[in-house]
Amino acid sequence: MPTRPEIVCICGSMQYADDMRALSQLLTRAGFIVLMPTEIDTPITDEQKAALSELHLRRIDRADRVEVVNRGEHFGESTLREIVYAEAAGKPITFVGVVHGSQ
């Protein structure tokens, strides 16, 4: 029986969406299942934002490990919450800078 592919959840600020997409493509080509936030290009309410944040925590629950995309050591409130959540859940976390192939 083949082993299940590893599931990776990508976290980070949506200002790094290009990097997140590039990382998703690299990981997918390498045979990983990738979970990441979906870009919403229309205004959302605070209630919707909170629901989307909770949805992303469920992605972290499903993942075997987490990759955090960032371009420095500063993390926004949402990303920091995701890092703390993943750490508390015992998920291995890797921090990724600029992803080759992104702008």
N, C-alpha and C positions, 0 to 999 in steps of 0.2 A: 504494500500500500504506500503510495507516495506521501511524503510529509507535507503538511500544510505550509504554504508560503507565509513568511513573517509579515505581520501587519504593522505598518508605520503610520503614526499620526503626525502630520506637520502642523506646527503651531507658529504663530508670529503675527506681527501687525500686518494688516491688509495693505499698508503702504509698501510692503515688500512682496506684493502679489506676484510680480514677475519672477522673483527668486523662488517663491513657493511653487509656482507652476513648473519652473525649470527643474527644481528638485524632485517634484512629483514625476516628471518625465524620466529623469535619471533612475529613480528608484523603481518605477514601473518596468523600465527596460531591463533592470537587474533582477526582476522577478518578484518584487515585493508588492503586496497589496497596500495601496496608499489611501489614507483618509485625510481630508483637509477641508477647511472652511470653503464655502461657496461664496463667490463675490456677489453681493447684492448691489445693483447699480441704481436703485431707486431709494428715496428716503424711507427710513423705518422709524417706528415709534420706539420709545424707551422700553415698552413692554415686549415688542418684537426683538429688540436687541438683547434683552435679558433671556428670552426664549432661545435665541440663536447661541448665546453663550453657554447655556445649559446643554444644548444639543452638542456643542463641541466637547464638553466634558464627557458626554456619552461616547464620543469618538475615542477619546483618550482611554476610557474604560475598555473599549474593544481592542485597542492597540497592544502590541507586544512591546513597543518602544516608541519614544517621542523624539522628533527632530524639531528644534526651535530655530527658525530663520531669523537672523538679526544682523545688523551692520554696526555693531558696537556693543557696549555693555549696558546701555539703557533699555529697559523694557517698559512698555506701557502697562497700565493697570490690568487689562484683560490677559495679556501674555504672561505677566507675573502670576496672575491667578491660576492660569493653566499650568505653569511650571510647578507651583506649590502643590496643586492638585495631583499632578503626575508623580511628583516626589513622594507625596503621602500614599499614593497607590503603589509605590515601589516600582514604577516604570523607569527603565534606563532612559536617560536623556542625553542627547547630543546637541551641541550648539553649532550652527552652520552659518558662516558669513556669506559673502556674495557667492552665488551659485554660478558656475561656468555656464555660459549660454544665456544668462539673463542680462538685461540692460541696466 
